[in-house]
């Protein structure tokens, strides 16, 4: 628990008895079973995500939903190649 707490502090997250929180909103849970670190997001019904270490598990919870929108635009092209409409959509979802 101390290791998870330390990593949560690095990302400005709060570790409570029932999970990891940010701004009073539960993000999910982080744990270690048989030496394997995992994370579960509250908003997604995808089950446990296996992580390499506690740092990866907490980071995975800390990334926001808007990050997936950002990745949608940036996975195939650099920022400089996006159209103005794509840039507007990207910045609108980041707020």
DARA-V116353 format. One line per field, one symbol per residue. phi: phi as a letter, one per 30 degrees, with the letter a starting at -180 (. if undefined). psi: psi as a letter, one per 40 degrees, with the letter a starting at -180 (. if undefined). burial: b if it has 16 or more other C-alpha atoms within 10 Angstrom, else e. Layout:
BEGIN
phi = ???
psi = ???
burial = ???
END
This chain:
BEGIN
phi = .dddedddddcicccceckcbbhicddlbbabbhicdbbbdddcccidcdbdadedddeddddddddddddedcdcbdedcdddddddddddddd
psi = ddddddddddefihhideahihfehhdaiiihhfehiiihhdeifeaihhididddddddddhidddddddddeddiiddeiidddddddddee.
burial = eeebbbbbeeeebbbeeebbbbeeebbbbbbbeeeebbbbbbeeeeeeeebeebbbbbebbbeeeeeeebeebeeeeeeeeeeeeeeeebeeeee
END
